[in-house]
Amino acid sequence: MKQKGKPNYVKVLQNKKGWGIESVPDPKEEALIEARWDLCIGCGYCEVACSMFHYGVINRELSRIRIYRYLLPAPKSVQNICCQCSAEERECEKACPLDPPVIHYDKEKFHMVVDEDRCLGAKCGKCLKACPAKVPRFYPSRHKHAMVCDLCEKDGVRRPQCVEVCPSFALEFMEPQFPQHMQRIHPDEKAACMSERMKPLTPHKAQITPEELFGGER
């Protein structure tokens, strides 16, 4: 029996304009998913949403966004996702040995695409090797082509599911506004940057004694 006074959340989401809880207007042309490293809690909802949207199964190996987990020494998670590089920075596209490149930026859809029929798969893997953040994904047991974020575009409509489900607002669907070089690095490097802010704790201990912190005996 339907309870009075409670909204139908499925219909609310279907009819919602824009992205996020605030219904921020969707980008009109070039766009990317901005990953907020500081806000990620490592829940993995984004990976589930991505694999469900593209394959209808829950399998993080099929997700185009990946969560890396670290002990910095405090537990911390970092997202890794394609930032839809500008033309001069698309190392994956430059590295593809085929002409035209299998992996390339679609100027009409405004996101990276992969020609699945022509891709040489993991045996080539030059796009993965060239990408500074190691974003392109391969899952040979399921398919032979590379996977890269397509902003969940369908019939010309982009609605990234990872952004929609993130409970900590650690992913933002937005037009490029900042230099992308900080997104074009591997999560290991991002984690190293964050660990610097947690000193005097060392990367090897989750807890240190007061003597180590303040010096002398207490």
C-alpha positions in Angstrom: 0.0 0.0 0.0 1.4 3.4 -1.0 2.0 5.7 1.8 0.8 9.2 1.5 3.1 12.1 1.6 6.2 10.3 0.3 7.4 11.0 -3.2 8.0 8.4 -5.8 11.8 8.6 -6.0 12.1 6.6 -9.3 9.9 9.2 -11.0 11.7 12.0 -9.4 15.0 10.8 -10.8 13.5 10.1 -14.2 12.1 13.6 -14.5 15.1 15.4 -12.9 16.8 18.0 -15.0 20.6 18.3 -14.6 22.9 16.3 -12.4 23.5 16.0 -8.7 21.1 16.6 -5.8 21.0 20.3 -6.7 20.1 19.5 -10.3 23.1 21.4 -11.7 22.6 22.1 -15.4 24.2 19.6 -17.7 27.2 20.7 -19.7 26.2 21.5 -23.3 29.4 20.6 -25.2 32.8 19.4 -23.9 32.5 17.9 -20.4 34.3 15.5 -18.0 33.7 13.8 -14.7 35.8 15.8 -12.2 37.0 13.4 -9.4 37.3 14.9 -5.9 40.0 12.8 -4.3 39.4 14.3 -0.9 35.7 13.3 -0.8 35.9 9.7 -2.0 34.9 7.2 0.7 35.7 4.1 -1.3 32.1 2.7 -1.3 32.4 1.4 -4.9 28.8 2.5 -5.8 30.3 4.2 -8.9 31.8 1.0 -10.1 28.5 -0.9 -9.6 26.5 1.8 -11.4 28.9 1.8 -14.4 28.9 -1.9 -14.9 25.2 -2.1 -14.5 24.6 0.6 -17.1 26.9 -0.8 -19.7 26.5 -4.6 -19.1 23.6 -5.1 -16.8 25.8 -6.9 -14.2 27.6 -6.0 -11.0 31.2 -6.5 -11.9 33.9 -4.0 -11.0 36.2 -5.4 -13.7 33.7 -4.1 -16.2 33.6 -0.6 -14.8 35.2 2.3 -16.6 35.8 4.1 -13.3 38.0 2.4 -10.8 38.6 2.9 -7.1 42.1 2.5 -5.7 42.4 2.0 -1.9 45.5 3.1 0.1 46.8 3.3 3.7 48.3 6.7 3.8 48.5 5.7 6.8 44.8 6.4 7.3 42.6 4.5 4.9 41.9 6.6 1.7 40.4 5.9 -1.6 41.1 7.6 -5.0 39.0 7.4 -8.1 40.5 6.8 -11.5 38.5 7.8 -14.6 39.0 9.3 -18.0 39.1 13.1 -18.0 38.3 13.4 -21.7 41.7 15.0 -22.5 42.1 18.0 -24.8 43.3 17.2 -28.3 47.0 17.8 -27.6 46.9 15.6 -24.5 45.2 12.5 -25.9 48.1 10.1 -25.5 45.9 7.1 -25.9 44.7 8.3 -29.3 48.2 9.2 -30.4 49.5 5.7 -29.4 46.9 3.7 -31.3 48.7 1.9 -34.2 45.7 1.9 -36.5 44.6 4.6 -38.8 42.2 6.2 -38.0 42.8 5.5 -34.3 40.5 3.0 -32.7 40.2 5.1 -29.5 39.4 8.7 -30.3 37.4 11.7 -29.2 34.0 12.0 -30.9 33.4 15.6 -31.7 29.7 15.2 -32.0 29.1 13.1 -28.9 31.8 15.0 -26.9 33.5 12.0 -25.3 36.0 9.3 -26.0 34.8 6.3 -28.1 36.3 3.0 -29.1 35.8 1.2 -32.4 35.1 -2.2 -30.9 35.3 -4.1 -34.2 38.8 -2.8 -35.1 40.4 -2.7 -31.6 43.3 -5.1 -31.3 42.6 -5.6 -27.6 44.9 -6.4 -24.7 47.5 -8.0 -26.9 48.1 -4.5 -28.2 47.3 -2.3 -25.2 49.3 0.7 -26.4 46.5 3.1 -25.3 46.8 1.8 -21.8 50.6 2.1 -21.8 50.5 5.6 -23.2 47.9 7.0 -20.8 49.6 8.7 -17.8 46.7 7.6 -15.5 46.4 4.1 -17.0 42.7 4.7 -17.5 41.8 2.4 -20.5 40.5 -1.0 -19.3 40.6 -4.5 -20.8 38.6 -7.5 -19.7 39.6 -10.2 -22.2 37.3 -12.9 -20.6 34.2 -10.7 -21.6 35.4 -8.8 -24.7 38.5 -8.0 -26.7 38.3 -4.2 -27.0 39.4 -1.4 -24.7 36.9 0.3 -22.3 37.0 4.0 -21.6 34.5 6.4 -20.1 31.7 7.5 -22.5 29.9 9.6 -19.9 27.0 7.1 -20.1 25.9 8.7 -23.3 22.9 7.1 -25.0 21.1 8.5 -28.0 22.9 11.8 -27.6 22.0 12.2 -23.9 24.9 12.1 -21.3 24.0 11.2 -17.8 27.0 9.7 -15.9 25.6 7.1 -13.6 28.6 7.2 -11.3 27.9 10.9 -10.6 24.2 10.2 -9.9 24.9 7.5 -7.3 27.9 8.9 -5.4 26.8 9.4 -1.8 29.6 11.8 -0.9 29.4 14.1 -4.0 33.0 13.1 -4.9 32.2 13.2 -8.6 31.1 16.2 -10.6 29.8 16.3 -14.2 31.1 19.6 -15.5 32.7 21.6 -18.3 36.5 21.8 -18.3 37.4 24.7 -15.9 40.8 23.8 -14.5 44.0 22.4 -16.0 43.6 18.7 -16.4 47.1 17.7 -15.6 46.2 16.8 -12.0 43.6 14.3 -13.3 46.0 12.9 -15.9 48.2 11.2 -13.3 47.9 7.7 -11.8 46.1 7.2 -8.4 49.4 6.1 -6.9 50.8 9.6 -7.5 47.6 11.2 -6.2 47.9 9.1 -3.0 51.5 10.2 -2.6 50.4 13.8 -2.8 47.8 13.3 -0.1 50.1 11.4 2.2 52.3 14.5 2.3 49.5 16.3 4.0 49.2 13.7 6.8 52.7 14.1 8.2 54.2 13.6 10.8 52.4 10.2 10.4 54.5 8.0 8.1 53.2 5.8 5.3 54.2 2.8 7.3 52.3 3.2 10.5 48.6 3.9 11.2 49.5 5.2 14.7 52.6 6.6 16.3 53.5 7.1 19.9 53.5 10.5 21.7 57.3 10.1 22.1 57.7 9.8 18.3 55.5 12.8 17.7 56.7 15.2 20.4 60.1 13.8 21.2 61.5 12.7 24.6 59.8 10.5 27.2 56.4 11.1 28.8 
